Amino acid sequence: MEAGMNISMPDIGSITPSVVSLYGKNHALLLGHHLSNVIGVRIQPLMECSPQECPVWNKTGVSLTFHIPSTETKRVVKVCLLLPDGSCHGNATITYQSSPVCTDIVPRSSWRSGKRKVKLIGTHLDFVEGMIQSHAHQQVSLPGNRSFQMITYETPAAGNTQICSSTVLMRVANKTVACLVNLTYHPDPEFTGFTTEKLAHDTRIIINKNVDKLEMTTTDLLVWAVLDEKQHPCILKVKENNNKTDSIICEIRGVHNANFMDIKAI
């Protein structure tokens, strides 16, 4: 360092995230003070003498970006900020926990046109950054609701391929982790018609569809009934099935009219 340079010692306010899986994390954000002269982040495992030094970028006086590297064991590491003279300043920690494991998919099927919401069941799923399926490697689906034991996402379409089964892969930093069960694709559901019934103050609609292997529930649908070019939400109640047809029952509240001309279901 040039003689006479006046460099303020950097300090660390926070690291996001500070808890990661064994695969680490790309683009971690570090906030602090006097960060303009920092040339790297040093990661020092406790009780070990072999630190790792990580480059930094997007540097300002109060923030910088760096990659948290992978590791082989669950542990806590110390973090400090390197200056050009080789000194290291700041006192923070990063905690490594187990990597995500996906043990089940609910439901285990999707229609071929995709966009079915499915749930992954497992552990440490809050570390998952994206979903990929084996038949659509270039298409990354962002997670929806996410927790330690559950994550939701929308399936990609099967496309023109004749796939029956697709492996679900979770993206974590630079790794992809496969679920222990596969997702099966079936033809899109076929709705065959509907009937209406007047209730005391509401209208009940029974929507019929062909029997299939999709195991659809009322959570898979949003239904509107169209009357005089106005759409009325139909509150889904129950799904009934027999050997030949499936029926989905919903009710339109506050509308006592059975003359609906059209039904929209998505």
DALIN-V32436 format. One record per residue. PHI is phi in whole degrees, 0 to 359 (NA if undefined). Layout:
PHI  PHI
This chain:
NA  296  297  89  292  252  248  285  288  286  220  255  269  200  233  235  276  255  237  225  278  298  276  78  204  278  58  288  251  247  249  182  224  58  265  298  264  290  252  183  247  259  246  242  298  297  66  230  244  236  286  251  245  248  293  234  207  51  280  230  290  236  206  203  240  205  265  273  288  283  213  256  224  291  190  247  239  271  232  220  249  274  252  302  276  91  283  228  228  99  216  218  226  235  252  264  240  298  276  298  228  253  256  202  231  229  286  269  217  219  283  296  284  77  68  273  279  235  246  264  246  174  224  56  284  292  273  288  255  191  242  227  244  299  273  221  298  273  257  256  262  282  297  267  297  215  212  301  249  209  213  247  200  259  289  283  290  287  72  274  284  261  293  248  223  224  280  265  242  258  266  226  54  260  244  238  240  276  292  281  234  262  257  259  259  234  302  300  296  244  270  252  154  210  229  234  224  277  254  302  230  235  233  260  237  249  259  257  215  290  293  215  256  278  53  293  234  295  285  276  233  238  233  233  253  254  221  54  65  251  267  244  294  250  282  289  249  201  239  242  212  224  288  247  223  251  233  243  251  221  227  256  273  78  237  254  207  255  259  291  265  206  234  247  231  228
